[in-house]
Amino acid sequence: MPVHLGSVAGIRPGHEFLRRSEVKDAGLHRDLYRGISSLKGFPAEAIVLSGGYEDDLDLGSVILYTGEGGNQEGRQVADQQLKGGNLALHLSFEQQTPVRVIRKVRQGPDFFFQYAGLYLVTSSAAQVGRSGHQIWQFRLELMDEPALPDTGVALVQEPAATYEPAPRQLALSSRVVRDTRLMRAVKELYDFSCQVCAARLPTPTGAYAEAAHIRGLGAPHHGPDRLDNLLCLCPNHHITFDRGSWAVNDDGTLRGQPGRLTLAPAHEINPLHLHYHRRRIYQPHQAPTLF
């Protein structure tokens, strides 16, 4: 199969596949196992986000993607080299060619694959990862895909019956499993006091506060369950934050209401999560229209 950069006819962002083989059959990715789809000497065609690298960070419209090599059961055990798929992604950065992104989405014990769209590699750099080994890390940002031309004829979303998913009839429900240890940890950092209003709610069983994810765990946000994605809030500020009434600037000041976020020395918030919330969740208040 020759190199194919860019969109695949008939496949739009959000298209789902039950198996990795269906992703390959659709022409989105040429390999069943490797994360980076490429041919020697050419920019990368596509990547699959599967959560297999500890230094990955998926913020939806912005992705920090760890290159291939030196990984064993999710942990980096050796340095990565600028070759193979890593070199292909570096060429994507140098030449600013689009990369197709396919995301592995987990739903409890089950998972499926979803086409996320076209991304541009906006940075390519070697750095030391969490395990102390050199990794190649690439920053990708979502592109706006052009709309399909209006031909007056209904377009079929599935390009071929060979990879069309069967109708889903599974009656099981699924939910995101939250790490309660992290949720308790962020509350204890602030002695169960809200980081916005300092409210500490006493109850017969102890003080009460809520752990709020800056970027939600479930669809459509797919945020990480990590301390740098958590805030300690009172119930009022939790619900208004989740619904976009206010947001946090990178310097800790609030947007949408006065004040500043209290921040404990041991609590480092990832600014990418704050940026995601401001861009995708926060809704600035509009003055009511007077008649």
C-alpha positions as CSV (number, residue, x, y, z in Angstrom):
1,M,0.0,0.0,0.0
2,P,1.5,3.4,-1.0
3,V,1.9,6.2,1.4
4,H,-1.4,8.0,2.0
5,L,-1.3,11.3,4.0
6,G,-4.4,13.1,5.0
7,S,-8.1,12.1,5.2
8,V,-9.6,8.8,4.0
9,A,-12.6,9.1,1.8
10,G,-15.8,8.3,3.7
11,I,-14.3,8.4,7.2
12,R,-15.1,11.4,9.3
13,P,-14.0,12.2,12.9
14,G,-16.0,10.2,15.4
15,H,-16.2,7.1,13.2
16,E,-16.0,3.9,15.4
17,F,-14.5,0.5,14.8
18,L,-14.8,-2.5,17.0
19,R,-11.4,-4.0,16.1
20,R,-7.9,-2.9,15.2
21,S,-8.2,-5.0,12.0
22,E,-11.2,-2.8,10.9
23,V,-9.0,0.3,11.3
24,K,-6.5,-1.3,8.9
25,D,-9.1,-2.4,6.4
26,A,-10.5,1.1,6.3
27,G,-7.1,2.4,5.2
28,L,-6.5,4.6,8.3
29,H,-3.5,2.7,9.6
30,R,-1.3,0.1,7.8
31,D,-0.3,-1.9,10.9
32,L,-2.1,-4.1,13.4
33,Y,0.3,-3.6,16.3
34,R,2.6,-0.7,15.9
35,G,1.4,2.7,17.1
36,I,2.9,4.7,14.2
37,S,1.9,4.0,10.6
38,S,4.7,4.9,8.2
39,L,7.0,3.9,5.3
40,K,10.7,4.4,5.4
41,G,11.7,7.9,4.2
42,F,8.2,9.4,4.4
43,P,6.3,11.4,7.0
44,A,4.0,9.4,9.3
45,E,0.5,8.6,8.1
46,A,-1.3,7.9,11.3
47,I,-0.9,7.0,15.0
48,V,-3.0,5.0,17.4
49,L,-3.4,6.3,21.0
50,S,-3.7,3.2,23.2
51,G,-2.4,4.4,26.6
52,G,0.6,2.1,26.3
53,Y,3.3,4.7,27.2
54,E,3.6,6.4,30.6
55,D,4.6,9.8,29.2
56,D,1.6,10.1,26.9
57,L,-0.9,12.9,27.6
58,D,-4.2,13.0,25.6
59,L,-6.1,16.3,26.0
60,G,-8.3,15.7,23.0
61,S,-7.4,18.7,20.8
62,V,-3.8,18.6,22.1
63,I,-1.8,15.4,22.4
64,L,1.7,14.7,23.8
65,Y,2.6,11.5,22.1
66,T,5.6,9.3,23.1
67,G,7.5,7.8,20.2
68,E,8.1,4.0,19.7
69,G,10.8,1.8,21.2
70,G,12.1,0.9,24.7
71,N,8.7,0.2,26.2
72,Q,7.9,-2.9,28.3
73,E,4.4,-3.3,29.7
74,G,3.7,0.4,29.7
75,R,7.0,1.4,31.3
76,Q,10.1,2.9,29.5
77,V,13.1,0.5,30.0
78,A,15.5,1.9,27.3
79,D,16.3,5.0,25.4
80,Q,14.4,5.7,22.2
81,Q,16.2,6.5,18.9
82,L,15.3,8.9,16.1
83,K,14.5,6.1,13.6
84,G,11.5,4.2,12.2
85,G,8.2,5.7,13.3
86,N,9.9,8.3,15.4
87,L,11.8,9.6,12.4
88,A,8.6,9.6,10.4
89,L,6.8,11.7,13.0
90,H,9.8,14.1,13.0
91,L,9.5,14.4,9.2
92,S,5.8,15.2,9.8
93,F,6.9,18.0,12.0
94,E,9.5,19.3,9.6
95,Q,7.2,19.1,6.5
96,Q,4.0,20.0,8.4
97,T,2.0,17.1,6.9
98,P,-1.3,15.9,8.5
99,V,-1.3,12.8,10.7
100,R,-4.5,10.7,11.2
101,V,-5.2,10.0,14.9
102,I,-7.1,6.9,16.0
103,R,-8.0,6.7,19.7
104,K,-8.5,3.5,21.7
105,V,-11.5,4.2,23.9
106,R,-12.1,2.0,27.0
107,Q,-15.5,1.4,28.4
108,G,-15.0,-0.7,31.5
109,P,-13.5,-4.1,30.4
110,D,-14.4,-3.4,26.8
111,F,-12.9,-1.0,24.2
112,F,-13.3,0.2,20.7
113,F,-11.4,2.4,18.3
114,Q,-12.5,5.9,17.2
115,Y,-11.1,8.1,14.4
116,A,-10.2,11.5,16.1
117,G,-9.4,13.4,12.9
118,L,-6.3,15.0,11.4
119,Y,-3.6,16.6,13.6
120,L,-0.4,18.6,12.9
121,V,2.8,17.8,14.7
122,T,3.7,21.2,16.3
123,S,6.9,20.1,18.2
124,S,9.4,17.2,18.1
125,A,12.0,16.8,20.8
126,A,14.1,14.3,22.7
127,Q,13.8,14.5,26.5
128,V,14.1,12.5,29.6
129,G,10.9,10.6,30.5
130,R,9.4,9.6,33.8
131,S,11.5,6.4,34.0
132,G,14.8,8.3,33.4
133,H,15.3,7.2,29.8
134,Q,15.4,9.4,26.7
135,I,12.2,9.5,24.8
136,W,11.0,11.2,21.6
137,Q,7.9,13.2,22.4
138,F,5.7,14.8,19.8
139,R,3.0,17.5,20.4
140,L,0.0,17.2,18.0
141,E,-2.8,19.7,17.6
142,L,-6.2,19.0,16.0
143,M,-6.7,20.5,12.5
144,D,-10.1,21.7,11.2
145,E,-11.0,19.1,8.5
146,P,-12.7,20.6,5.4
147,A,-16.4,19.9,5.1
148,L,-17.5,17.3,2.5
149,P,-18.8,18.8,-0.7
150,D,-22.6,19.0,-1.0
151,T,-23.4,16.8,-4.0
152,G,-27.1,16.6,-3.3
153,V,-26.6,12.8,-2.7
154,A,-26.6,11.2,0.7
155,L,-23.1,10.0,1.6
156,V,-22.6,6.6,3.1
157,Q,-20.4,6.8,6.2
158,E,-19.1,3.2,6.0
159,P,-16.7,2.9,3.0
160,A,-16.7,-0.9,2.8
161,A,-18.8,-3.7,4.3
162,T,-15.6,-5.6,5.2
163,Y,-15.1,-3.5,8.3
164,E,-18.6,-2.3,9.1
165,P,-19.3,-2.9,12.8
166,A,-22.1,-5.2,13.7
167,P,-25.1,-3.6,15.5
168,R,-24.4,-3.3,19.2
169,Q,-26.9,-5.1,21.5
170,L,-24.8,-5.4,24.6
171,A,-27.1,-4.7,27.6
172,L,-24.3,-4.1,30.1
173,S,-23.6,-0.6,31.5
174,S,-20.2,0.8,31.9
175,R,-18.7,3.6,34.0
176,V,-15.4,5.3,34.4
177,V,-13.4,3.8,37.3
178,R,-12.0,6.7,39.4
179,D,-9.0,6.4,41.6
180,T,-10.4,7.2,45.1
181,R,-6.9,7.5,46.5
182,L,-6.2,10.5,44.3
183,M,-9.5,12.0,45.1
184,R,-8.9,11.8,48.8
185,A,-5.3,13.0,48.4
186,V,-6.3,16.3,46.8
187,K,-8.9,16.9,49.6
188,E,-6.3,16.2,52.3
189,L,-3.9,18.7,50.6
190,Y,-6.4,21.4,51.3
191,D,-7.8,20.0,54.6
192,F,-11.1,19.5,52.8
193,S,-11.4,23.3,52.1
194,C,-12.5,24.7,48.7
195,Q,-9.7,26.1,46.6
196,V,-12.0,29.0,45.5
197,C,-14.0,30.1,48.5
198,A,-12.2,28.3,51.3
199,A,-15.5,26.8,52.5
200,R,-15.0,23.7,54.8
201,L,-18.3,21.9,55.4
202,P,-18.5,20.0,58.7
203,T,-20.5,16.9,58.9
204,P,-21.0,14.3,61.7
205,T,-18.6,12.0,59.9
206,G,-15.9,14.7,59.2
207,A,-15.4,17.6,56.9
208,Y,-16.8,17.3,53.3
209,A,-15.3,18.5,50.0
210,E,-15.4,17.2,46.4
211,A,-12.6,16.3,44.0
212,A,-13.3,17.9,40.7
213,H,-11.6,16.8,37.4
214,I,-10.5,19.8,35.3
215,R,-10.9,17.7,32.2
216,G,-13.6,15.1,32.7
217,L,-12.7,11.4,32.6
218,G,-15.6,10.2,30.5
219,A,-16.5,10.9,26.9
220,P,-16.2,13.3,25.2
221,H,-13.3,14.7,27.2
222,H,-11.3,11.5,28.0
223,G,-9.2,13.3,30.7
224,P,-6.6,11.5,32.8
225,D,-7.2,10.4,36.4
226,R,-4.2,12.2,37.9
227,L,-3.5,14.6,40.7
228,D,-2.5,17.4,38.2
229,N,-6.1,17.1,36.7
230,L,-7.9,17.5,40.1
231,L,-9.2,20.4,42.2
232,C,-10.6,20.4,45.7
233,L,-13.9,22.3,45.6
234,C,-17.1,22.8,47.6
235,P,-20.3,21.3,45.9
236,N,-21.4,24.8,44.6
237,H,-18.1,25.5,42.9
238,H,-17.8,21.9,41.6
239,I,-21.1,22.0,39.8
240,T,-20.6,25.5,38.4
241,F,-17.0,24.6,37.2
242,D,-18.2,21.4,35.5
243,R,-21.0,23.4,33.7
244,G,-18.6,26.1,32.5
245,S,-19.6,29.1,34.7
246,W,-16.0,29.8,35.5
247,A,-12.5,28.8,34.7
248,V,-8.9,29.1,35.9
249,N,-6.2,31.0,34.1
250,D,-2.6,29.7,34.0
251,D,-1.6,32.2,36.7
252,G,-4.3,30.9,39.1
253,T,-6.7,33.9,38.7
254,L,-10.3,33.0,38.0
255,R,-12.2,33.7,34.8
256,G,-15.9,34.3,35.0
257,Q,-15.8,35.4,38.7
258,P,-13.4,37.3,40.9
259,G,-10.7,35.6,42.9
260,R,-7.7,33.4,42.7
261,L,-7.3,29.6,43.1
262,T,-5.6,28.6,46.3
263,L,-2.7,26.3,45.4
264,A,-0.8,24.0,47.8
265,P,3.0,23.8,47.2
266,A,2.7,20.0,46.6
267,H,-0.1,20.4,44.0
268,E,1.1,21.1,40.5
269,I,-1.8,21.6,38.0
270,N,-1.1,20.8,34.4
271,P,-1.8,24.0,32.4
272,L,-2.9,21.9,29.4
273,H,-5.9,20.7,31.4
274,L,-6.7,24.3,32.3
275,H,-6.4,25.3,28.7
276,Y,-8.7,22.5,27.6
277,H,-11.3,23.5,30.2
278,R,-11.2,27.1,29.1
279,R,-11.5,26.2,25.4
280,R,-14.0,23.4,25.5
281,I,-16.1,23.8,28.7
282,Y,-16.0,27.4,29.9
283,Q,-18.8,29.5,28.6
284,P,-18.4,33.3,29.3
285,H,-21.5,34.9,30.8
286,Q,-23.5,37.1,28.4
287,A,-25.5,40.0,29.6
288,P,-29.3,39.5,29.3
289,T,-31.0,41.1,26.4
290,L,-33.3,43.9,27.4
291,F,-36.6,44.3,25.5
